[in-house]
Amino acid sequence: MSQNPLNIFKLKDRAYPEDEIKKPDAIDPCYALFKRYPPRESPGDYAFYTDTSVCIGCKACEVACKQWNQLKIDGVKWSGDSYDNTFDLSANNWRHVKFIERFPEENERNRPAPKDMHILLAEKKEGEWLFQSDQCKHCKESPCHEACPTGAIMRNEYGGVYYQTDICMGCGMCVAACPFGVPQLSPETGHSMKCAECYDRLRDGLTPACALACPTGSIHFGLRDAMIDAARQRLDFLHKQGYTNARLYGAEPFDRYSALNSFYLLMDKPEVYGLPAEPITPVKFMLGDYFRAAATLAICACAIAACL
């Protein structure tokens, strides 16, 4: 639809394309001011595959996420219990590297380091480090999407869950609905915020910033089917190497929850990483509550009818 720049409000002279449905005259002046574009075709579901077996806890993904999305730093804080200084996902931390430090409670202190490298290498190593670069799971059936009352949450053409903060009213329904505790309300704007899957980069054919910055190849991003194939091959390799506790988390649907478009290869049980072993879609969990509420309402209605 061409627009005459000399008389942009002469809407009666504007003709609609033959294949476009005309709108009612009441809203035609407003509607005709804007050019309509066809919806973007979906290239298929994309997914993050995070291999925790090669994560070194460098937090390069955290820095890249903050830099690209222009997120503020909450400040460096030390809990005294861990080397981690960002603690959890938040409105300003869209990606967080979890530190799971598994060491004995009692260790020898002030022991001088061995002077010989052979003695150092032969020294018995106690404990282990586990790392996990965590983010929004971009669930294939997302409870936050279902719970949002304003339509601020949408699923984009890449299969990611995208938050439109300009129409978010800060009700916190998505915060309550997410079984992973991902979305959080910003104390500054009042909007719910989380990983946007670098949607602006995807539109330009670029890789998400976190995956691009990862120095060890722990974070992979691509078509979901290809990511699952790569994850299964890696899992099979680890099992052959004796890591029998390694498992995939979220690649396949759970008993009462959908599969994830950000899934993980874990080196131990999900609980070790702070993940629910069997997440539950809140709506399914509340079916019994809905039934009991309906039954109570029916009983009350019968009682009132009997009294009358």
Order of alpha helices (4+ residues) and beta strands (2+ residues): alpha-beta-alpha-beta-alpha-beta-alpha-beta-beta-alpha-beta-beta-alpha-alpha-beta-alpha-beta-beta-alpha-alpha
